[in-house]
Amino acid sequence: MRHHRWLVACAGTLALGLVQCYNPDDYEPGRNTNDVLTLAPLDTSALADGQSQTAFRANIPADAQAGSRQVVFSTSGATIAEATGSPATVDTVVVDSTGAATIHVVSPLDSGAATVHAVAGGVTRVATISFLPSLPDTILLEPQPFAVVDTATSQVTITAMLRRVHAGGRVTSGRVVTFTATAVGGGDPGTLGLATLSDSTGTVTIPYAPDSATAPGVITITAKTAGATPSDTAVGVTNIRLLTP
């Protein structure tokens, strides 16, 4: 009966010499053709800054049957801004009058890639997005305390905070930061602990301690890491004062 109704609907068109007629009932589970469901991101890459959002749009025929007028999105490697579950990786969207449904994928803080699936009417489409490192523009250095007595047991904690002006301050985790210590008056600058990779807040913490040969005075601590462009280096500088025992 379904094919009979379709033939009747097409009879007038065929009489005019045309050879195609769209039948909304053909939008059915298992019809795996590109005109049934499409999926595409607005951009193919984004910064891994933990907050950027990239739109993914799915489209179905505007006159698809009522039972197929929603799209189920799911993600791996990133979350969906509109999703309410935990984790926020699945969202069901009713299409608008043009047959479009849109979600926004939130960038993680780790560089890599994410996959987005869209399912409607039994048809699945897959799209991907790459997350590029969000590198810092500057480094804020904070010693705690700023001054210590110059003894073998003294220690200062150095905290480096990586910041990016154009991404709300967020930087991709896992950045390698290089620290150096220099005695302003020359001589032994003391010892810096082993640096670690920046965490999800863009922070690296290492210890500093004067050596037995380190003279009282000012110690300059410098931190460097790859910057926001390949030719840039983000730098932070601070001073520690070693006091006479």
Secondary structure per residue as TSV (DSSP state, phi and psi in degrees):
chain	resnum	aa	ss	phi	psi
A	1	M	-	360.0	-38.5
A	2	R	H	-61.6	-44.2
A	3	H	H	-69.0	-32.0
A	4	H	H	-64.5	-44.9
A	5	R	H	-62.4	-39.3
A	6	W	H	-64.1	-42.1
A	7	L	H	-63.3	-38.2
A	8	V	H	-63.9	-43.5
A	9	A	H	-63.9	-29.4
A	10	C	H	-90.8	-10.4
A	11	A	H	-56.7	-45.9
A	12	G	H	-63.5	-38.6
A	13	T	H	-67.9	-43.1
A	14	L	H	-62.6	-33.6
A	15	A	H	-62.8	-25.0
A	16	L	T	-88.1	2.4
A	17	G	T	94.1	5.2
A	18	L	-	-86.4	155.4
A	19	V	-	-117.1	4.3
A	20	Q	-	-134.4	147.7
A	21	C	-	-150.2	127.3
A	22	Y	-	-81.9	128.0
A	23	N	-	-113.2	113.5
A	24	P	G	-54.5	-29.6
A	25	D	G	-67.1	-15.4
A	26	D	G	-73.7	-10.3
A	27	Y	-	-79.6	93.0
A	28	E	-	-141.0	158.0
A	29	P	T	-52.8	136.3
A	30	G	T	93.3	-9.8
A	31	R	-	-82.3	90.5
A	32	N	-	-90.7	73.2
A	33	T	-	-127.7	154.6
A	34	N	T	-67.1	-21.8
A	35	D	T	-80.4	-7.7
A	36	V	T	-83.3	-45.6
A	37	L	-	-149.8	128.3
A	38	T	E	-124.4	154.9
A	39	L	E	-145.0	131.0
A	40	A	E	-153.1	143.8
A	41	P	E	-84.6	154.4
A	42	L	S	-66.9	-37.4
A	43	D	-	-132.4	151.4
A	44	T	S	-91.3	-6.2
A	45	S	E	-148.2	158.2
A	46	A	E	-154.2	163.8
A	47	L	E	-75.7	139.7
A	48	A	E	-84.3	74.0
A	49	D	S	-114.4	4.8
A	50	G	S	77.9	4.9
A	51	Q	-	-148.4	-21.5
A	52	S	-	-61.9	144.7
A	53	Q	E	-122.5	135.1
A	54	T	E	-120.9	129.1
A	55	A	E	-78.4	136.7
A	56	F	E	-118.6	128.0
A	57	R	E	-118.2	130.1
A	58	A	E	-108.6	144.8
A	59	N	E	-130.8	138.0
A	60	I	-	-123.6	167.1
A	61	P	-	-56.5	136.0
A	62	A	T	-59.9	-27.0
A	63	D	T	-108.7	29.3
A	64	A	-	-63.4	156.4
A	65	Q	-	-63.5	154.2
A	66	A	G	-57.1	-37.9
A	67	G	G	-69.0	-10.3
A	68	S	G	-115.1	15.8
A	69	R	-	-92.4	42.6
A	70	Q	E	-148.7	153.7
A	71	V	E	-123.8	131.7
A	72	V	E	-99.7	116.1
A	73	F	E	-99.9	145.2
A	74	S	E	-144.9	152.5
A	75	T	E	-132.2	155.8
A	76	S	E	-134.3	132.9
A	77	G	S	93.1	-3.0
A	78	A	S	-164.6	171.5
A	79	T	E	-113.3	167.4
A	80	I	E	-106.3	126.1
A	81	A	T	-60.4	-36.8
A	82	E	T	-83.5	-13.1
A	83	A	-	-70.1	144.7
A	84	T	-	-109.0	-9.0
A	85	G	S	-80.8	179.6
A	86	S	S	-134.7	114.7
A	87	P	S	-72.8	158.1
A	88	A	-	-84.7	69.6
A	89	T	-	-120.0	2.7
A	90	V	E	-134.8	135.2
A	91	D	E	-150.8	136.0
A	92	T	E	-106.4	126.6
A	93	V	E	-124.5	127.8
A	94	V	E	-79.3	131.9
A	95	V	-	-70.9	155.3
A	96	D	-	-84.6	-171.2
A	97	S	T	-65.1	-18.5
A	98	T	T	-93.9	-2.5
A	99	G	S	88.1	16.8
A	100	A	E	-103.6	144.1
A	101	A	E	-135.5	134.7
A	102	T	E	-130.3	139.5
A	103	I	E	-126.8	168.4
A	104	H	E	-124.6	122.1
A	105	V	E	-91.3	129.1
A	106	V	E	-91.7	129.4
A	107	S	-	-65.3	140.7
A	108	P	-	-81.5	-176.9
A	109	L	S	-95.6	-1.6
A	110	D	S	-108.8	133.9
A	111	S	-	-70.3	155.3
A	112	G	E	150.9	-138.5
A	113	A	E	-146.2	158.8
A	114	A	E	-131.4	152.0
A	115	T	E	-115.7	135.6
A	116	V	E	-117.6	128.1
A	117	H	E	-108.0	140.2
A	118	A	E	-126.9	130.9
A	119	V	E	-126.6	130.5
A	120	A	E	-153.2	133.6
A	121	G	T	57.7	29.6
A	122	G	T	81.9	0.8
A	123	V	E	-104.9	138.3
A	124	T	E	-117.8	136.7
A	125	R	E	-124.8	149.2
A	126	V	E	-129.0	137.5
A	127	A	E	-139.1	157.3
A	128	T	E	-127.9	161.8
A	129	I	E	-142.5	141.3
A	130	S	E	-99.6	140.4
A	131	F	E	-109.9	117.0
A	132	L	E	-92.6	150.7
A	133	P	E	-57.4	133.3
A	134	S	-	-94.9	101.4
A	135	L	-	-93.9	154.6
A	136	P	-	-79.3	154.3
A	137	D	S	-93.0	-26.8
A	138	T	E	-153.5	166.9
A	139	I	E	-128.2	128.2
A	140	L	E	-98.6	125.5
A	141	L	E	-108.9	134.9
A	142	E	E	-135.6	108.8
A	143	P	E	-85.6	145.5
A	144	Q	E	-138.9	109.1
A	145	P	S	-83.3	175.3
A	146	F	S	-78.7	-23.0
A	147	A	E	-140.3	138.1
A	148	V	E	-138.9	157.7
A	149	V	E	-71.8	137.8
A	150	D	-	-78.4	84.5
A	151	T	S	-131.6	166.9
A	152	A	T	-68.0	-18.2
A	153	T	T	-100.8	-3.3
A	154	S	-	-71.7	147.9
A	155	Q	-	-150.2	144.3
A	156	V	E	-124.7	136.8
A	157	T	E	-95.8	123.3
A	158	I	E	-103.0	122.4
A	159	T	E	-112.6	122.7
A	160	A	E	-105.1	126.8
A	161	M	E	-115.0	112.5
A	162	L	E	-83.6	130.6
A	163	R	E	-131.2	148.0
A	164	R	-	-127.5	121.6
A	165	V	G	-64.3	-41.0
A	166	H	G	-95.0	14.8
A	167	A	G	-135.6	35.9
A	168	G	T	64.8	20.3
A	169	G	T	86.4	-5.5
A	170	R	-	-86.4	137.6
A	171	V	-	-126.5	142.0
A	172	T	-	-58.9	138.4
A	173	S	S	-70.3	163.9
A	174	G	-	83.9	20.8
A	175	R	-	-79.0	138.6
A	176	V	-	-88.8	122.8
A	177	V	-	-113.5	130.7
A	178	T	E	-103.8	128.2
A	179	F	E	-113.2	143.3
A	180	T	E	-135.7	150.6
A	181	A	E	-121.5	135.4
A	182	T	E	-133.5	130.1
A	183	A	E	-80.8	122.0
A	184	V	T	-59.3	-36.4
A	185	G	T	-90.2	7.1
A	186	G	S	88.6	167.7
A	187	G	S	96.8	-165.9
A	188	D	-	-69.6	121.6
A	189	P	-	-87.2	-3.7
A	190	G	-	95.7	-167.3
A	191	T	E	-125.1	131.8
A	192	L	E	-101.9	140.4
A	193	G	-	-70.3	171.6
A	194	L	-	-68.4	133.0
A	195	A	-	-77.4	149.9
A	196	T	-	-117.5	171.5
A	197	L	-	-74.4	151.4
A	198	S	-	-65.3	146.4
A	199	D	-	-91.8	-168.2
A	200	S	T	-67.6	-14.6
A	201	T	T	-96.3	2.9
A	202	G	S	76.6	27.6
A	203	T	E	-115.2	140.2
A	204	V	E	-129.3	135.0
A	205	T	E	-126.9	130.3
A	206	I	E	-136.9	158.2
A	207	P	E	-92.6	152.4
A	208	Y	E	-127.6	141.2
A	209	A	E	-143.6	137.7
A	210	P	-	-71.6	146.3
A	211	D	-	-86.0	171.2
A	212	S	T	-63.8	-23.7
A	213	A	T	-93.9	-1.0
A	214	T	-	-77.3	125.4
A	215	A	-	-83.1	150.8
A	216	P	S	-57.8	148.8
A	217	G	E	148.0	-153.0
A	218	V	E	-106.9	131.5
A	219	I	E	-111.8	125.4
A	220	T	E	-96.6	126.4
A	221	I	E	-106.2	127.9
A	222	T	E	-121.2	135.5
A	223	A	E	-121.9	138.7
A	224	K	E	-137.1	148.8
A	225	T	E	-156.2	162.7
A	226	A	E	-58.3	135.0
A	227	G	-	-94.5	-167.9
A	228	A	S	-68.3	-20.3
A	229	T	S	-126.9	157.3
A	230	P	T	-56.0	-27.9
A	231	S	T	-89.9	-4.4
A	232	D	-	-98.9	152.2
A	233	T	E	-130.0	125.0
A	234	A	E	-80.9	134.3
A	235	V	E	-131.2	142.5
A	236	G	E	-133.6	142.1
A	237	V	E	-135.0	140.1
A	238	T	E	-149.9	165.9
A	239	N	E	-121.2	146.3
A	240	I	E	-120.0	137.2
A	241	R	E	-105.0	124.6
A	242	L	E	-96.3	121.2
A	243	L	E	-94.2	150.5
A	244	T	-	-67.8	130.6
A	245	P	-	-59.5	360.0
